[in-house]
Amino acid sequence: MLGKVKRLINEIVFDRHQIPVTWAKKDSRSWLVQQFEQDFIRPEKSAYSAQIEQLAKATNRLGPQPLWQGYAGRNVGGPTRMSDEVRTSAAMGDAYTWLVQKLQPRIIVEFGTAFGVSGMYFLAGIEYNHKGRLLTFEPNEVWRNLAVANLSKISERFHSVAGTFEDNIDKVLPSDQSIDLAFIDAIHTREFVLPQLEIVLSKCDDKAIIILDDINFSNDMKACWNILFRDERFLAAAVLDQRVGILELDDARKTESQPARFRLASG
């Protein structure tokens, strides 16, 4: 009973949308440091938040959906997932909308799309800015179809790709454009994340922001994050709500154009 009372008090007194920020690497020159001035962020709900959450609830009510066959051999949670099991939280989603409003990206890349919840929050920011485009990649056709239906209700400023990021980015990213914001949320292992990140870095803007979901998914992903935030190409690195890693590229390192810098350490 006491526990319930404490939770109720916390919900009344404290903003449930408050997201803790823990710095792994901090530099006063960093754009992220300038945006995250306190040890937390408190993103406001946008005009799209309620609609996004309604769409997310409707998708979850459809029940379990089959996993992509590419997860075979790596899945320990059964052959299906509910939308709520893989979605971005409402608080973090609003943080993504806020981040897009602040950054004003021209190109956002997201992989994987899953059921489109995080993508809808990115699109909300794009709609506020009246510019930008989301390129989102999902190889699971069942999930992708549900995601496209959701995304289309928020904005038309997206392109959904049926396939993986690494196999398709060269087909959909114009040669004269670069990635300003990337959201990496596909197979959560170093084996996949590190090579994917190298592709992102080879195609990103000098001051790009890179977000990685589920950095505490496993010991392997924790090790992956430890590699990433220590990489000298990143000016700043922070953890949001003990789950999401966010990196800011050091434009001075990027413009040096030394190929060796684009090989992440393996240890």
MIFIZA-774773 format. One record per residue (C-alpha): residue number from 1; residue in three letters; x, y, z. Coordinates in steps of 0.05 Angstrom, whole numbers, plus 5000, padded with zeros to 4 digits. Each point is the difference from the previous one (the first is absolute). Layout:
// MIFIZA-774773
+--------+--------+------+------+------+
: tortor : drenti :    u :    v :    w :
+--------+--------+------+------+------+
:    NUM :    ALA :    X :    Y :    Z :
...
+--------+--------+------+------+------+
// end
This chain:
// MIFIZA-774773
+--------+--------+------+------+------+
: tortor : drenti :    u :    v :    w :
+--------+--------+------+------+------+
:      1 :    MET : 5000 : 5000 : 5000 :
:      2 :    LEU : 5057 : 5048 : 5018 :
:      3 :    GLY : 5032 : 4987 : 4933 :
:      4 :    LYS : 4936 : 5018 : 4963 :
:      5 :    VAL : 4995 : 5065 : 5040 :
:      6 :    LYS : 5072 : 5019 : 4983 :
:      7 :    ARG : 4988 : 4987 : 4926 :
:      8 :    LEU : 4937 : 5042 : 5002 :
:      9 :    ILE : 5037 : 5057 : 5034 :
:     10 :    ASN : 5056 : 4996 : 4948 :
:     11 :    GLU : 4950 : 5003 : 4944 :
:     12 :    ILE : 4966 : 5062 : 5030 :
:     13 :    VAL : 5063 : 5037 : 5022 :
:     14 :    PHE : 5050 : 4981 : 4947 :
:     15 :    ASP : 4994 : 5004 : 4925 :
:     16 :    ARG : 4998 : 4929 : 4972 :
:     17 :    HIS : 5028 : 5028 : 4936 :
:     18 :    GLN : 5066 : 5017 : 5034 :
:     19 :    ILE : 5056 : 4960 : 4968 :
:     20 :    PRO : 5067 : 4993 : 5037 :
:     21 :    VAL : 5063 : 5018 : 4960 :
:     22 :    THR : 5065 : 4966 : 5019 :
:     23 :    TRP : 5063 : 5024 : 4964 :
:     24 :    ALA : 5051 : 4949 : 4976 :
:     25 :    LYS : 5040 : 5054 : 4963 :
:     26 :    LYS : 4990 : 5075 : 5006 :
:     27 :    ASP : 5032 : 5058 : 4963 :
:     28 :    SER : 4981 : 5073 : 5007 :
:     29 :    ARG : 5001 : 5008 : 4924 :
:     30 :    SER : 4946 : 4948 : 4993 :
:     31 :    TRP : 4932 : 5018 : 4972 :
:     32 :    LEU : 4969 : 4945 : 5043 :
:     33 :    VAL : 5032 : 5028 : 5063 :
:     34 :    GLN : 4970 : 5068 : 4984 :
:     35 :    GLN : 4931 : 4968 : 4991 :
:     36 :    PHE : 5004 : 4955 : 5062 :
:     37 :    GLU : 5017 : 5053 : 5050 :
:     38 :    GLN : 4976 : 4960 : 5061 :
:     39 :    ASP : 5006 : 4928 : 5021 :
:     40 :    PHE : 4931 : 4987 : 4971 :
:     41 :    ILE : 4956 : 5022 : 4942 :
:     42 :    ARG : 4925 : 5013 : 5005 :
:     43 :    PRO : 4971 : 4999 : 4930 :
:     44 :    GLU : 4931 : 5028 : 4992 :
:     45 :    LYS : 4946 : 4960 : 4966 :
:     46 :    SER : 4989 : 5024 : 4929 :
:     47 :    ALA : 4935 : 5010 : 4963 :
:     48 :    TYR : 5012 : 4931 : 4970 :
:     49 :    SER : 5014 : 4962 : 5065 :
:     50 :    ALA : 4929 : 4978 : 5016 :
:     51 :    GLN : 4987 : 4977 : 4928 :
:     52 :    ILE : 5065 : 4961 : 4999 :
:     53 :    GLU : 4983 : 4965 : 5065 :
:     54 :    GLN : 4930 : 4983 : 4975 :
:     55 :    LEU : 5030 : 4969 : 4937 :
:     56 :    ALA : 5051 : 4962 : 5042 :
:     57 :    LYS : 4945 : 4971 : 5044 :
:     58 :    ALA : 4959 : 4980 : 4940 :
:     59 :    THR : 5060 : 4964 : 4970 :
:     60 :    ASN : 5013 : 4963 : 5065 :
:     61 :    ARG : 4928 : 4977 : 5002 :
:     62 :    LEU : 5013 : 4962 : 4935 :
:     63 :    GLY : 5038 : 4950 : 5041 :
:     64 :    PRO : 5067 : 4964 : 4990 :
:     65 :    GLN : 5033 : 5008 : 4933 :
:     66 :    PRO : 5053 : 4954 : 4970 :
:     67 :    LEU : 5073 : 5017 : 5005 :
:     68 :    TRP : 5043 : 5009 : 4938 :
:     69 :    GLN : 5036 : 4936 : 4979 :
:     70 :    GLY : 5066 : 5037 : 5006 :
:     71 :    TYR : 4993 : 4994 : 5075 :
:     72 :    ALA : 5003 : 4924 : 4996 :
:     73 :    GLY : 5054 : 4973 : 5046 :
:     74 :    ARG : 5003 : 5066 : 5039 :
:     75 :    ASN : 4931 : 5002 : 5030 :
:     76 :    VAL : 4987 : 4974 : 5070 :
:     77 :    GLY : 4931 : 5030 : 5011 :
:     78 :    GLY : 4957 : 4959 : 4953 :
:     79 :    PRO : 4981 : 5008 : 4927 :
:     80 :    THR : 4954 : 5060 : 5008 :
:     81 :    ARG : 4998 : 5068 : 5033 :
:     82 :    MET : 4946 : 5048 : 5024 :
:     83 :    SER : 5008 : 5071 : 4978 :
:     84 :    ASP : 5007 : 5023 : 5073 :
:     85 :    GLU : 5059 : 4952 : 5009 :
:     86 :    VAL : 5044 : 5036 : 4949 :
:     87 :    ARG : 4973 : 5071 : 4997 :
:     88 :    THR : 5031 : 5066 : 5024 :
:     89 :    SER : 4969 : 5027 : 5063 :
:     90 :    ALA : 4956 : 5062 : 4996 :
:     91 :    ALA : 5049 : 5041 : 5041 :
:     92 :    MET : 5059 : 4981 : 4956 :
:     93 :    GLY : 4958 : 5010 : 4938 :
:     94 :    ASP : 4985 : 5071 : 5021 :
:     95 :    ALA : 5075 : 5009 : 5011 :
:     96 :    TYR : 5012 : 4979 : 4928 :
:     97 :    THR : 4949 : 5050 : 4975 :
:     98 :    TRP : 5034 : 5055 : 5041 :
:     99 :    LEU : 5069 : 4979 : 4975 :
:    100 :    VAL : 4977 : 5004 : 4928 :
:    101 :    GLN : 4970 : 5069 : 5012 :
:    102 :    LYS : 5067 : 5024 : 5029 :
:    103 :    LEU : 5046 : 4967 : 4950 :
:    104 :    GLN : 4960 : 5016 : 4937 :
:    105 :    PRO : 5026 : 4939 : 4962 :
:    106 :    ARG : 4992 : 4993 : 4925 :
:    107 :    ILE : 5007 : 4924 : 5000 :
:    108 :    ILE : 4982 : 4953 : 5057 :
:    109 :    VAL : 5017 : 4927 : 4992 :
:    110 :    GLU : 4966 : 4947 : 5043 :
:    111 :    PHE : 5011 : 4925 : 5003 :
:    112 :    GLY : 4960 : 4960 : 5015 :
:    113 :    THR : 4931 : 5031 : 4995 :
:    114 :    ALA : 4965 : 4946 : 5040 :
:    115 :    PHE : 4927 : 5023 : 5007 :
:    116 :    GLY : 5016 : 5073 : 4986 :
:    117 :    VAL : 4993 : 5030 : 5070 :
:    118 :    SER : 5069 : 5033 : 5003 :
:    119 :    GLY : 4993 : 5019 : 4927 :
:    120 :    MET : 4935 : 5037 : 5015 :
:    121 :    TYR : 5034 : 5041 : 5054 :
:    122 :    PHE : 5057 : 5017 : 4952 :
:    123 :    LEU : 4948 : 5020 : 4948 :
:    124 :    ALA : 4965 : 5045 : 5050 :
:    125 :    GLY : 5064 : 5040 : 5006 :
:    126 :    ILE : 5008 : 5002 : 4925 :
:    127 :    GLU : 4929 : 5027 : 4993 :
:    128 :    TYR : 5013 : 5054 : 5051 :
:    129 :    ASN : 5061 : 5021 : 4960 :
:    130 :    HIS : 4963 : 4997 : 4933 :
:    131 :    LYS : 5062 : 4968 : 4971 :
:    132 :    GLY : 5041 : 4937 : 5002 :
:    133 :    ARG : 4988 : 4927 : 4981 :
:    134 :    LEU : 5001 : 4933 : 5036 :
:    135 :    LEU : 5031 : 4940 : 4966 :
:    136 :    THR : 4979 : 4939 : 5039 :
:    137 :    PHE : 5020 : 4928 : 4988 :
:    138 :    GLU : 4963 : 4936 : 5021 :
:    139 :    PRO : 5011 : 4931 : 4970 :
:    140 :    ASN : 4939 : 4969 : 5035 :
:    141 :    GLU : 4944 : 5012 : 4949 :
:    142 :    VAL : 4945 : 4987 : 5051 :
:    143 :    TRP : 5028 : 5051 : 5048 :
:    144 :    ARG : 5016 : 5049 : 4944 :
:    145 :    ASN : 4929 : 5000 : 4974 :
:    146 :    LEU : 4973 : 5018 : 5069 :
:    147 :    ALA : 5054 : 5053 : 5008 :
:    148 :    VAL : 4985 : 5033 : 4933 :
:    149 :    ALA : 4926 : 5006 : 5018 :
:    150 :    ASN : 5020 : 5034 : 5066 :
:    151 :    LEU : 5053 : 5046 : 4970 :
:    152 :    SER : 4953 : 5023 : 4945 :
:    153 :    LYS : 4952 : 5027 : 5052 :
:    154 :    ILE : 5053 : 5048 : 5026 :
:    155 :    SER : 5036 : 5023 : 4938 :
:    156 :    GLU : 5016 : 4985 : 4927 :
:    157 :    ARG : 5073 : 5021 : 5010 :
:    158 :    PHE : 5028 : 4930 : 5004 :
:    159 :    HIS : 5023 : 4943 : 4956 :
:    160 :    SER : 4991 : 4929 : 5027 :
:    161 :    VAL : 5049 : 4949 : 4973 :
:    162 :    ALA : 4984 : 4925 : 5000 :
:    163 :    GLY : 5068 : 4974 : 5019 :
:    164 :    THR : 5061 : 5012 : 5043 :
:    165 :    PHE : 5037 : 5066 : 5006 :
:    166 :    GLU : 5066 : 4972 : 4977 :
:    167 :    ASP : 4971 : 4968 : 4938 :
:    168 :    ASN : 4959 : 5061 : 4978 :
:    169 :    ILE : 5029 : 5066 : 5025 :
:    170 :    ASP : 5039 : 5011 : 4935 :
:    171 :    LYS : 4936 : 4991 : 4961 :
:    172 :    VAL : 4959 : 5052 : 5037 :
:    173 :    LEU : 5048 : 5053 : 5026 :
:    174 :    PRO : 5014 : 5051 : 4945 :
:    175 :    SER : 5074 : 5007 : 4985 :
:    176 :    ASP : 4998 : 5075 : 5015 :
:    177 :    GLN : 4967 : 4991 : 5069 :
:    178 :    SER : 5026 : 4976 : 5067 :
:    179 :    ILE : 4972 : 4972 : 5065 :
:    180 :    ASP : 4988 : 5051 : 5055 :
:    181 :    LEU : 4968 : 4954 : 5051 :
:    182 :    ALA : 5003 : 4924 : 5004 :
:    183 :    PHE : 4959 : 4954 : 5044 :
:    184 :    ILE : 5031 : 4930 : 5006 :
:    185 :    ASP : 4949 : 4950 : 5026 :
:    186 :    ALA : 5006 : 4934 : 4963 :
:    187 :    ILE : 5038 : 4938 : 5023 :
:    188 :    HIS : 5032 : 5018 : 5066 :
:    189 :    THR : 5069 : 4968 : 4995 :
:    190 :    ARG : 5070 : 5028 : 4987 :
:    191 :    GLU : 5003 : 4955 : 4939 :
:    192 :    PHE : 4946 : 5042 : 4967 :
:    193 :    VAL : 5002 : 5068 : 5034 :
:    194 :    LEU : 5074 : 5016 : 4989 :
:    195 :    PRO : 4999 : 4988 : 4924 :
:    196 :    GLN : 4934 : 5037 : 4994 :
:    197 :    LEU : 5029 : 5059 : 5037 :
:    198 :    GLU : 5059 : 5002 : 4952 :
:    199 :    ILE : 4952 : 5006 : 4942 :
:    200 :    VAL : 4963 : 5056 : 5035 :
:    201 :    LEU : 5066 : 5037 : 5014 :
:    202 :    SER : 5021 : 4995 : 4927 :
:    203 :    LYS : 4935 : 5034 : 4979 :
:    204 :    CYS : 4986 : 5049 : 5056 :
:    205 :    ASP : 5006 : 5074 : 5009 :
:    206 :    ASP : 5060 : 5028 : 5037 :
:    207 :    LYS : 4960 : 5013 : 5063 :
:    208 :    ALA : 4952 : 4941 : 4997 :
:    209 :    ILE : 4964 : 4972 : 5060 :
:    210 :    ILE : 4995 : 4925 : 5007 :
:    211 :    ILE : 4950 : 4965 : 5047 :
:    212 :    LEU : 5005 : 4928 : 5021 :
:    213 :    ASP : 4941 : 4966 : 5034 :
:    214 :    ASP : 5007 : 4945 : 5052 :
:    215 :    ILE : 5074 : 5010 : 5017 :
:    216 :    ASN : 4988 : 4957 : 5063 :
:    217 :    PHE : 4964 : 4945 : 4961 :
:    218 :    SER : 5056 : 4950 : 5016 :
:    219 :    ASN : 5072 : 4997 : 5024 :
:    220 :    ASP : 5020 : 5001 : 4927 :
:    221 :    MET : 4962 : 5066 : 4988 :
:    222 :    LYS : 5030 : 5030 : 5063 :
:    223 :    ALA : 5069 : 4983 : 4973 :
:    224 :    CYS : 4979 : 5030 : 4933 :
:    225 :    TRP : 4981 : 5066 : 5034 :
:    226 :    ASN : 5066 : 5001 : 5038 :
:    227 :    ILE : 5037 : 4995 : 4934 :
:    228 :    LEU : 4958 : 5055 : 4968 :
:    229 :    PHE : 5001 : 5055 : 5052 :
:    230 :    ARG : 5076 : 4993 : 5006 :
:    231 :    ASP : 5010 : 5007 : 4925 :
:    232 :    GLU : 5038 : 5064 : 4986 :
:    233 :    ARG : 4955 : 5018 : 4942 :
:    234 :    PHE : 4944 : 5018 : 5049 :
:    235 :    LEU : 5002 : 5066 : 5036 :
:    236 :    ALA : 4946 : 4983 : 5051 :
:    237 :    ALA : 4961 : 4939 : 5023 :
:    238 :    ALA : 4943 : 4993 : 5049 :
:    239 :    VAL : 4951 : 4948 : 5024 :
:    240 :    LEU : 4926 : 5018 : 5005 :
:    241 :    ASP : 4958 : 4964 : 5051 :
:    242 :    GLN : 5053 : 4946 : 5007 :
:    243 :    ARG : 4978 : 4970 : 4934 :
:    244 :    VAL : 5014 : 5046 : 4940 :
:    245 :    GLY : 5070 : 5020 : 4979 :
:    246 :    ILE : 5010 : 5065 : 4962 :
:    247 :    LEU : 5064 : 5020 : 4965 :
:    248 :    GLU : 5023 : 5065 : 4968 :
:    249 :    LEU : 5051 : 4997 : 4944 :
:    250 :    ASP : 5062 : 5044 : 5009 :
:    251 :    ASP : 5001 : 5040 : 4935 :
:    252 :    ALA : 5075 : 5012 : 5008 :
:    253 :    ARG : 5012 : 4925 : 4999 :
:    254 :    LYS : 4952 : 4988 : 4944 :
:    255 :    THR : 5031 : 5051 : 4953 :
:    256 :    GLU : 5070 : 4972 : 5009 :
:    257 :    SER : 4977 : 4944 : 4953 :
:    258 :    GLN : 5050 : 4948 : 5024 :
:    259 :    PRO : 4973 : 4931 : 4982 :
:    260 :    ALA : 5031 : 4969 : 5063 :
:    261 :    ARG : 4953 : 5041 : 5043 :
:    262 :    PHE : 4941 : 4963 : 4969 :
:    263 :    ARG : 5020 : 4933 : 5030 :
:    264 :    LEU : 4971 : 4990 : 5069 :
:    265 :    ALA : 5043 : 4964 : 5051 :
:    266 :    SER : 4977 : 4930 : 5013 :
:    267 :    GLY : 5016 : 4997 : 5074 :
+--------+--------+------+------+------+
// end
